[in-house]
């Protein structure tokens, strides 16, 4: 995997710690937050190569975070995660810059999604 700067937005500490560990072991610099509002502040003021966000976040959920990014022409790839299956469109639009994976996910599943998103930039 190509190393980069990743923002991880996850409100469950245990899940966030596991994903951060996977990222760090693969050479990524990881910034973490647990809610959508602080994530939006970080995205608005810093460059990230990838945003990994849970859909069900306090304050500003993952869909709204993605919507704000695209509305403000922030084209950073986004990997959305969810513990709940959804049947509706989740706002990705261009699937080359956005993915959705469901929890619990396998380590290889998230690694492959990260690799695909970062290499389609």
Phi, psi and omega in degrees: 000147176278128181289154179192184181259119186240135171260124180250120182243105185213127182272349174262112187305315183299315179295315179300320179295319180295312181295318178299321178297316178301314181297312182298319179297338180256017171087010180273144169275127187242127169251136183237147170210165187242006177214158186292326181294314178291327176298315180298320177299318180293315180297324181290338186243353183224158175267133173233143176279337182203143172243127173248119186223137170292149175286319185267083182248152173287152176083289181224116185283172184301323178296314181293324177299311178299316180300315178298319179300309184292323179296330180261019177059030174269110188263014179305133176300145183231130172251112178266143177235149180209141174271354182242130177291134178237146181255344181276165172298139184253013171095009182289323183065261180286104185292347178286343181245010182205141177220158174233128172233151184259143174274147354285140179248155176280152180303316180295328179296313180288322177299317179295319179297317178298313180302312181300314182294318182288333182267001175256004180294000000 
